[in-house]
Amino acid sequence: MGNNLNKILVEDLDFYYDDFQALENVDLKAPANQVTALIGPSGCGKSTFLRTLNRMNDLIEGTKVEGKVLIDGENIYQENLDVVNLRKKIGMVFQDPNPFPKSIYDNVAYGPRAHGVKSPEELDRVVEKSLKRAALWDEVHDRLDKSAIGISGGQQQRLCIARALAVNPDVILMDEPTSALDPVATAKIEELVEELKENYTIVIVTHSMQQAARISDYTAFFLTGEIVEAGPTEKIFERPEDQRTEDYITGRFG
Ligand SMILES: Nc1ncnc2c1ncn2[C@@H]1O[C@H](COP(=O)(O)OP(=O)(O)OP(=O)(O)O)[C@@H](O)[C@H]1O
């Protein structure tokens, strides 16, 4: 079990919103402790695909999935799977920072409390550890009881990452986590993603090809619901095999 172990293995995935097929025949491997970037033009299915990885699409009525998503070798679409447990293992961070209108502390403690952690010492420990891992502790440790709404957008996004880390996931899904942030806050999140991969497997949707090139190890290029090409980031950007990939990364469309 080395670094190349496929944490996530997607096989022949199709996805429908009612009659509309948003994903077709998608195959993807996301290796453990690596960053996998999903790129492609608007509307090509990146977010839909990301949400199939922790069954967030289940919450949207009229959707249907066919195919397999194996996480640690187990198909998450098998019957009787415990979805609450799945989402604990597969955390998610969204485009717009969305902290709860609660204190910084309570945002991070929310998940552990929901999963039954009651001891104040244990909660303190988890909150501190999660905020440290999200590179936010130094900036907020003296105001944990203040509202999360009062911190900057970049800090709010790191708080959302801390909130995701607090339930001890092993995969983190990020849907354009920096698109609402300024360049300085974006750089901090990118730095953080690089640190986090030591302990987590990360799948990130990004509109920015520069960002994908900077922070990811693997890249998958989506076009109209299909993966055109996937592989090591360097190869996708420097020696793409498909003309459509080359056209996209050189800015000819999208
Ligand atoms: N809840 C929904 N109901 C119906 N169709 C949807 C829904 N969400 C997305 N779609 C459609 O599915 C397709 C893929 O959308 P998706 O948001 O996954 O693409 P995307 O690549 O993430 O786009 P963007 O980069 O603009 O976020 C689009 O045609 C979109 O209109």
The ligand as an SDF file (V2000), in Angstrom:
LIG
                    3D

 31 33  0  0  0  0  0  0  0  0999 V2000
  -29.7180   20.4400  -10.1400 N   0  0  0  0  0  0  0  0  0  0  0  0
  -29.6540   20.3310  -11.4720 C   0  0  0  0  0  0  0  0  0  0  0  0
  -30.7430   20.0070  -12.1960 N   0  0  0  0  0  0  0  0  0  0  0  0
  -30.7020   19.8810  -13.5450 C   0  0  0  0  0  0  0  0  0  0  0  0
  -29.5710   20.0500  -14.2710 N   0  0  0  0  0  0  0  0  0  0  0  0
  -28.4610   20.3820  -13.6090 C   0  0  0  0  0  0  0  0  0  0  0  0
  -28.4320   20.5480  -12.1880 C   0  0  0  0  0  0  0  0  0  0  0  0
  -27.1800   20.8650  -11.8220 N   0  0  0  0  0  0  0  0  0  0  0  0
  -26.4540   20.9120  -12.9600 C   0  0  0  0  0  0  0  0  0  0  0  0
  -27.2090   20.6240  -14.0380 N   0  0  0  0  0  0  0  0  0  0  0  0
  -26.7720   20.5500  -15.4550 C   0  0  0  0  0  0  0  0  0  0  0  0
  -25.7810   19.5540  -15.5670 O   0  0  0  0  0  0  0  0  0  0  0  0
  -24.7240   19.9740  -16.4160 C   0  0  0  0  0  0  0  0  0  0  0  0
  -23.4100   19.9290  -15.6600 C   0  0  0  0  0  0  0  0  0  0  0  0
  -23.4270   20.9410  -14.6470 O   0  0  0  0  0  0  0  0  0  0  0  0
  -22.2610   21.0910  -13.5860 P   0  0  0  0  0  0  0  0  0  0  0  0
  -22.6620   22.1600  -12.6490 O   0  0  0  0  0  0  0  0  0  0  0  0
  -21.9260   19.7860  -13.0270 O   0  0  0  0  0  0  0  0  0  0  0  0
  -21.0750   21.5870  -14.5160 O   0  0  0  0  0  0  0  0  0  0  0  0
  -19.7120   22.2780  -14.1240 P   0  0  0  0  0  0  0  0  0  0  0  0
  -18.7180   21.7850  -15.0800 O   0  0  0  0  0  0  0  0  0  0  0  0
  -19.4530   22.1140  -12.6810 O   0  0  0  0  0  0  0  0  0  0  0  0
  -20.0210   23.7970  -14.4360 O   0  0  0  0  0  0  0  0  0  0  0  0
  -19.4450   25.1150  -13.7280 P   0  0  0  0  0  0  0  0  0  0  0  0
  -17.9820   25.0830  -13.9860 O   0  0  0  0  0  0  0  0  0  0  0  0
  -20.1550   26.2120  -14.4680 O   0  0  0  0  0  0  0  0  0  0  0  0
  -19.8060   25.0220  -12.2830 O   0  0  0  0  0  0  0  0  0  0  0  0
  -25.1080   21.3620  -16.9070 C   0  0  0  0  0  0  0  0  0  0  0  0
  -25.7270   21.2200  -18.1560 O   0  0  0  0  0  0  0  0  0  0  0  0
  -26.0900   21.8380  -15.8820 C   0  0  0  0  0  0  0  0  0  0  0  0
  -27.0080   22.7450  -16.4300 O   0  0  0  0  0  0  0  0  0  0  0  0
  1  2  1  0
  2  3  1  0
  2  7  2  0
  3  4  2  0
  4  5  1  0
  5  6  2  0
  6  7  1  0
  6 10  1  0
  7  8  1  0
  8  9  2  0
  9 10  1  0
 10 11  1  0
 11 12  1  0
 11 30  1  0
 12 13  1  0
 13 14  1  0
 13 28  1  0
 14 15  1  0
 15 16  1  0
 16 17  2  0
 16 18  1  0
 16 19  1  0
 19 20  1  0
 20 21  2  0
 20 22  1  0
 20 23  1  0
 23 24  1  0
 24 25  2  0
 24 26  1  0
 24 27  1  0
 28 29  1  0
 28 30  1  0
 30 31  1  0
M  END
$$$$
